Amino acid sequence: MMSEEDIKKYHALVEELEMQKKNKTPVDDRGPNDLTKQIEILEFRNEKLHKHNEKLTEEIRSLRSKLYIKEN
């Protein structure tokens, strides 16, 4: 059984945790169905994919030029 002192400590701890919870600001409180969040995610993915595509294009051009030099 919990003593009266334990009960007081428990309630004090619960109150402290509730205060901490109220004082915290959520990092991202938007839900998964929020359109602005989805747009931000898609723009980020699009940017990364374009960068990767440019890198691959440069690599292909470099390999083709090397191949062309070897043939001639």
N, C-alpha and C positions, 0 to 999 in steps of 0.2 A: 504494500500500500504506500501511497505517496503521503508524505507528511505535509503539514500546512506550509512549511517553508519551501518544500519542493514545488508545491502548487503555485506559490507566489513567484518563484524563479521561472517556472514554466510560462506563466502569464506575462512576466516581464520580457522574456525571450520572444514570445509571440508578438507582443506589441512592438518590440525593436525591429523584428523582421518585417512587420507590416509597414513600419515607417520607412525602412530601407527600400521596400518594394514601391512605395508611393514616390519616393524621391528619385528613383531611377527613371531616366527617360529612355524609351525604347529606341534602339538603333534604327529599326525599320518597322514601323507599325502598319505598313500597308499589307494587305492580304495578297495571296497568290493570284487572285483574279483582277487585281488593279491594272488597268491598261497602261498607265504611265510606267509602272515597274516593268511590265512586259516589253514595252517599247525600249526602255533603257537596256534591258538584257539583250534584246535582238540587235540593237545598235552596237553593243559591245561585241557580240559574236560576229556581226558583219565586218566590223573593223579588223578583228583578229584574222578572219578568213581572207580578207583582201590582202592583208600583209603577208600571209602565208602563200597566197596565190602569186603575189609579186615575187616572192623569194623563189618559188618553184620556176616561174617564168625566166628569171635571171639565170637560174641554174641550167635550164634547158638551152637557153641561148648560148651559154658558155660552153656546154658540151657539144652543141652543134658546130660552133666555131672551131673547136678543137678537132672535131671529126673532119670538117671541111679542110682544115690546114693539113691534116695527115693524108687526105686523099690527093691533094695537089702537090 
